[in-house]
Amino acid sequence: MHFKKIGRLSRFHYKRLLLAVLLVISLIVLWIIPINGRLLILTDPDLKVVGTFPQVRFDPPVSRSGDRVTLYLTDNTPWPYVRLFVGDKEAQLLETTNTTGGIWTWQWSFTLPQQQNYKAVFYYNCLTGCIERVSFDLGNQGTQIPPQTTLLSTKLGLVFADTKRDWHHKAGWDVELLYVQQTNDPDFSIDAMAMRVSQLSQTGIRVLVRVAYDRGQALPPTGDEVALKSYFDYYTRLARDSRLKAVYGYIIGSGFNRQSENSLAPDRLVTPEWYARIFAGYGLDPSRTDNVIQMIRMVNPQVKVLVGPIAPWSNDQTGDIKDTIDAPWLNYMNTIVYYLDATTRSKQAVGFTLVAPDGFAVQASGRVEAPEVASQPAQEPSTNISRIGWNGAQAGFRVYRDWLRIINNYSTTRNLPLFITSANTYTLDTQIEPEQNYPAGWLTSALNEINNETQVQALCWFVDLPYDKWAGFSLKAQQGHLKDGYIEFDQLLQK
């Protein structure tokens, strides 16, 4: 009987030993292989490294909103150029240490946000585009944001949308701006824009980002290959940056047919040929991939790449491939689309896919002082305003129809989405700002007009927040006649 008892105990110990061995093997595997995903929250004050990576602990371990907190994040890889964002703010990196066995710990300090729910995200490789290593939710469970499945889509949108605006459970549009050469700009750098993308996307807003080379220079000057190389590198960084994964699409340049958007090199204006070369590789061997759309596609095939808007009613440049309506801005547009169509077909012939544009961003401003709408200026968006001096080209909001006609003339661009990313009641020749001329009801008429056009996806008022010199265009500022515009936009969202 004595021996049977010992035998039973031995079998029990054997099972425990086997489980211990399996546990050790599992820990070794987890130790060797970095695992992206949720964090293991440690409460051990000595931060003994066991289990999966990365790991985190807080000091103090229990805190309230407004308290200053230190976070220790430990991983088994020496990630370079790390950053930690908590809610919509970046945490302060205090110290980086490593211990035996290749274990690294980063010490961060931040103030706990006031909101109920927020996310902390750890990134690495931020010098060339932040890559998300891990994210975790903090705060109370539950949500203050309606599930996106309950949001109704609207074509309404804003340039520089107020992040605190009530969209009344509508999934609208926002247009942001980046300057490639202004890496530390407080409003138009990657870091500044990433914060706004995070805030807006959480409310269901779809974000489009217009990329400009520099202030007063929409794209690298024609023929400047050095500038072009850094420009392409910038797009690779954008496509790689995990903070920007919610971006719906990138708009390549804007108003580049105008002299004022070529101020850094006024003797080397951005021609239609140069634009098509930058965007898709026009004029090069079709096997080459050094162009914006393919550089982005290689890193992020999901994000949309849109042809940037051409300034209407500008005589600064024209194009060699004339439109059926012979006007400089339409000839310029027609030439670009002709070259993009030819380039897309040549690349498809050598086996490339996803090389056509995903759509077009355009400008469409209302000409509310036109004699055709003198008695009803709010009806301007639904009125044909053509000019004999421009060979019948549309001179008001319906210029969007001229853009659509050109896009639909070519096989690889036919029926592509069109996004009106800049609409208001300002025209270059009148130079009257919307705060002085906005007629109540104009936005309603414009939305009714484009709701009948299935190819038009967005109608974005320029602007909401009064960045830079745009106070006279700002709905948020509510200056002059734009008090009516502010109220009207909100009422349209509630319908």
C-alpha angles and dihedrals in degrees: 000000000000091000093048091055091050089049092053091049091049092053090049092050090046091057092048091050091050092051091049092052091050091049092051091050090050092050092050091053092048090047093054099043116058109224122207114213141067122002127247105231110222124203095182105119090208091054096229105193111234133138129012129354142275102040133184142191133181132223111235092027093211118044142156134224111290095026120126109242135188117214123198113201118189127192138164095234126071095232113196126226096011126187134180123207121194113192105320097332134080118241120231114252108224105173145351121209136171130202136196114298095040096283117153129196127193120198117210134182127204144146115253109249121246097233121097097237129031141149132235116209128190116207135184136190089038092156090075101023126320114260117202113239098175142341132196137184122244132186130037121339119248129064142264093192121078113240110265090237087070094052119104117221120242132182090221117110145155139222109237093003118206105253090216095053117125107236092185093233092307125136101225135161136267129191120207132186133225129187111208093206096044099073095161100039108139092222108023107037127104093256094050093046093046090060092052092045089054093049096045098042091054088064093051097259115147110227126213117189122208111207119207125182094225142326106301092007117086097186138005109289116268112278096009100132094173092057090044092056093055089043091057091046088055092056091050088054091050092049092049098045109107091202088068098049090112092060109118096203148339122239111212107221131316136229091002092151089069125089090228091063091054097055097130092059110016090170092057106051119186102260125199088253092053092047092051090047091053095044101042111357100264114184094020132101104285091232091066117100102192097118134100100256096048094042089055094042093054090061105026117017093175102064118089121243113207132192107243124246122269117219110250122224094023119134095190094104140008135188136245094231100069122215121230084254104056103220123132097239092046092047088051091050093045091051093052094049091046091054094044091050092050092047093048092052093047092051092046088053091061093047106269120139132191092036099122120092116265092222146311132272113210141180120235118174128181121243097209094166092062114123090232089070100031093123096040111024092166088066092059095109091062095045127092108233108180129166127218089208088060093047092254098313116156111260099191142038092316089071081099086075091058089052091049093050092055093047092051093051093077129067100228095044100037113127094002114152119271121210120196096211097170121040130153139117098275123110127185096237097048096035092196110149120228093247086067102040111022109131114210108251097031094112090049091053092047092051091048089050097053095038084071091055110077091190092060109083104176143025109195122185115220106251143007106164112043099238119172111338097344102103091113090057098043123116090190092056090053094204121169114325091357089080083078091047092052093052092044094052091052092048092050090055090054095056 
